[in-house]
Amino acid sequence: MWTKGLAAPVTMTRDAHGVVHIKAGSERDVYFAMGYAHAQDRLWQLEFQRHIAQGRLSELFGRKAVRQDIWLRTLGLYRAAETAWPALSEEARASLTAYADGINALLDSGAPLPPEFALLGARPERWRPIDSLAWIKVFALNLGGNLNQEIERYLAGQALDASQMQALFGPYPEGAPTTVPDPFGAEGKARTSKALAGLLDLRQRMEQDIQIGGRFVGSNAWVTAGRLSEGGKPILANDPHLGLQMPSLWYAVSQQGGRLQASGMSLVGLPIVLFGKNQRITWGGTNMMADVQDLFVEQVDVGDPGRYRSAGGWKRFAAREEIVKVKADFPVSLHEALAPLKIQVRESEHGPIVSDMLNVFDQPVALRWTALDAGDTTYESFFRLSYASDWTSFKAALALHVAPTLNILYADQSGNIGYVGAGHVPVRATGNGSLPVADAGAHGWTGFIPAAAMPQSFNPERGYIVSANNKVVGPDYPYFISNDWAPPARAERIEQMLDQEIATGRPISLAYMEKMQSDQQNREAQQLLPILTAYQPRTQRQRDALRYLAAWDGSMGLDSQAASIYMSWTRHLRRELFGAHLAGYWNQEGRESYLSAVVANASAETLRTALTDGRRQWCGQAGAAPSCAAALSASLDTALDELTRLKGSDMDGWRWGALHTTWFRHTPFSDVKLLDMVFTRKMASGGAPATVNAANANFEESKGYVQGFGAAFRQIIQPGTGRHLYINSTGQSGHPLSAHYDDMVEPFGQGRYFNLGGSASAGAQAVLTLAPLR
């Protein structure tokens, strides 16, 4: 294939699984070939992602995407990405330019377009380097979930007292009341509540429609020292948890050219290996769960609504106009296009006024977020990891990281292991950003935790490091990072399995790591079970259900009836216990979805405490709530009714795999009849939010538990010449008629792996040579 933009021929060898192994004479040509390969396999995905970053989904999908576009335009992700370009090194900019050239070379080749373009009447645009930087911003948005928790705290605080807030949300801000300090009185508070409730509803729609965001979006990663591992080499395991989709966000690749020799998982839209290995080191990451988003309630000048109060006096809102073009809804032939929408986006010194899109102009709420800061060098950090050779150069690369804030684990060919927290975490004048604030001067950001002071560990005595979105620092750490850590069950289970294997005296093997990544033991359930099974049943049906639970070991396997009973019972028990205290607020405009999320996200530990706390905050209070026994009974009956409705009265048929299904959704055709059968994939699945094999699901009345969130890929890697195992959650191709569209779905569900190391020539299925056009 003769191609413009190359310095020398490049060989792209595809193995039996469609994975591309790139071999070139220079790094630039490798990155060019990455763009070409991504465009070959994921051209629609690239175009779709670009429209997300630019806030142009309405041009593809019509009026249903308008609110999402307004939100994305309000954030200004693409504008922020443009400010990052001058901050990058010449080498980093060259890699992005080469990648864009590779994508555009595929467009110029006249290759057939994926079917989405014809079905939607769209054409791909030429790729720009800024498009890649903008996708990092979307990636940061995907992992930046504490905005949701901040709003949930605000709304729940209007119904719950301080001790109940502590029980539901963990440590409560020191000295803070249960509602935001509000200088505007009850009327202002009501307006703020309505604005924030609308924001949460929008973010929940984005989770469902385009798989952006989610509760405890994170990952598992752990690394064992060489002295504990087979072959004397460290082993690093990593499985990021994100919204599941067709195709996966990730793309396996092997890159070789010039100084570059890297393999692992690339993020479609970027030319580099994001998590993987090079000649000397290997690395993987998880979401740190850092609080990097704050909401500031701005005080408007009553005499001039174009001004707001700042620490230095009254300032004018900056404003810009955005035009949102809206295509006719699908199918285009049956609908008329809407006229373009003109919107005004305002900004204060804290960031965009995110409440304007909800028409709450007299109570503006601004979002301060690290990912919107100018001069973001996150791509530089990712880029340099591929060339890092030791602990020092690894840390130097991560010192440039801004957003998203990540935990990055490390191993090298000398047997060392380590961990570094990477990214900007704000230091606040007072408080910790857990609630929206009205006094921005007192709660503003004064800087960021210095890179040298971020959490880190190197060769710990116990010989391993575990990161599962759990708390990363102890009580003596001098800076605040977050109140929104994931419950510790996954991290505890990983440590338990490592300790058990170390105790045998056997070296930890790659096979044992595979077993760990597929583990479905639910430690939260094991801790709550003694309380549930102590309940005295009232009916024969309740007794039958409790017998399943009494014999259960906590495994969320496909064939477990107890897993189904446990998940349904505890889901209804949360509503029975906590929903009663929010009952007066459920029907207030815009709040039901928020408060439902607050109840649904209450941890198993919160449930355990609610049922055993002698203060009886949640059940047993005279005249305020049913007794704990009554709550257990009512919720169990509701659960059993639900399971009977879904799977019949024979409890033996209530197997978790029959109720719990993983859906790999395609945007937009999973929502179009007939086309959904072509583009969507689904499979019965085990697991739960608290299992190492993480599986977050929403309950739907007609479908049961629909899992749309979980591990997006798995890798198990040894540094240097050690083995490199991987499995993507879908296939390499985004074309529904390709053999590689879904050929990893079944192996992924079975816990199988493929080998990414070594030469691809032995298993080569296709070889393409790109030659420079002179």
Sequence and secondary structure as in RCSB ss.txt:
>XXXX:A:sequence
MWTKGLAAPVTMTRDAHGVVHIKAGSERDVYFAMGYAHAQDRLWQLEFQRHIAQGRLSELFGRKAVRQDIWLRTL
GLYRAAETAWPALSEEARASLTAYADGINALLDSGAPLPPEFALLGARPERWRPIDSLAWIKVFALNLGGNLNQE
IERYLAGQALDASQMQALFGPYPEGAPTTVPDPFGAEGKARTSKALAGLLDLRQRMEQDIQIGGRFVGSNAWVTA
GRLSEGGKPILANDPHLGLQMPSLWYAVSQQGGRLQASGMSLVGLPIVLFGKNQRITWGGTNMMADVQDLFVEQV
DVGDPGRYRSAGGWKRFAAREEIVKVKADFPVSLHEALAPLKIQVRESEHGPIVSDMLNVFDQPVALRWTALDAG
DTTYESFFRLSYASDWTSFKAALALHVAPTLNILYADQSGNIGYVGAGHVPVRATGNGSLPVADAGAHGWTGFIP
AAAMPQSFNPERGYIVSANNKVVGPDYPYFISNDWAPPARAERIEQMLDQEIATGRPISLAYMEKMQSDQQNREA
QQLLPILTAYQPRTQRQRDALRYLAAWDGSMGLDSQAASIYMSWTRHLRRELFGAHLAGYWNQEGRESYLSAVVA
NASAETLRTALTDGRRQWCGQAGAAPSCAAALSASLDTALDELTRLKGSDMDGWRWGALHTTWFRHTPFSDVKLL
DMVFTRKMASGGAPATVNAANANFEESKGYVQGFGAAFRQIIQPGTGRHLYINSTGQSGHPLSAHYDDMVEPFGQ
GRYFNLGGSASAGAQAVLTLAPLR
>XXXX:A:secstr
 EETT SS EEEEE TT  EEEE SSHHHHHHHHHHHHHHHHHHHHHHHHHHHHT THHHHGGGGHHHHHHHHHH
THHHHHHHHGGGS HHHHHHHHHHHHHHHHHHHTT    HHHHHHT       HHHHHHHHHHHHHHH  HHHHH
HHHHHHTTTS HHHHHHHHSS  TT  SS   TTHHHHHHHHHHHHHHHHHHHHHHHHHH    TT EEEEEEE 
GGGBGGG  EEEEEEEEE BSS SEEEEEEEETTEEEEEEEETT SSEEEEE SSEEEEEEE     EEEEE  E
ETTEEEEEEETTEEEE EEEEEEE     SSGGGS     EEEEEEEETTEEBTTGGGT TTS EEEEEGGGSTT
  HHHHHHHHTT  SHHHHHHHHTT  SS EEEEEEETTS EEEEEES  EEESSS SSS BS HHHH EEEE  
GGGS EEES TTSEEEESSS  S TT SS   S    THHHHHHHHHHHHHHHTT  B HHHHHHHHT  B HHH
HHHHHHHHTS  SSHHHHHHHHHHHT  SB  TT HHHHHHHHHHHHHHHHHHGGGGGGGTTSTTTHHHHHHHHH
T  HHHHHHHHH TT SSS  TTTS  HHHHHHHHHHHHHHHHHHHH S GGG  HHHHEEEEEB TTGGGSTTH
HHHH EEEE   BTTSSSBEEEEEETTTEEEEEEEESEEEEE STTS EEEEESS S   TTSTTSSTTHHHHHH
T  EE SS SGGG SEEEEEEE  
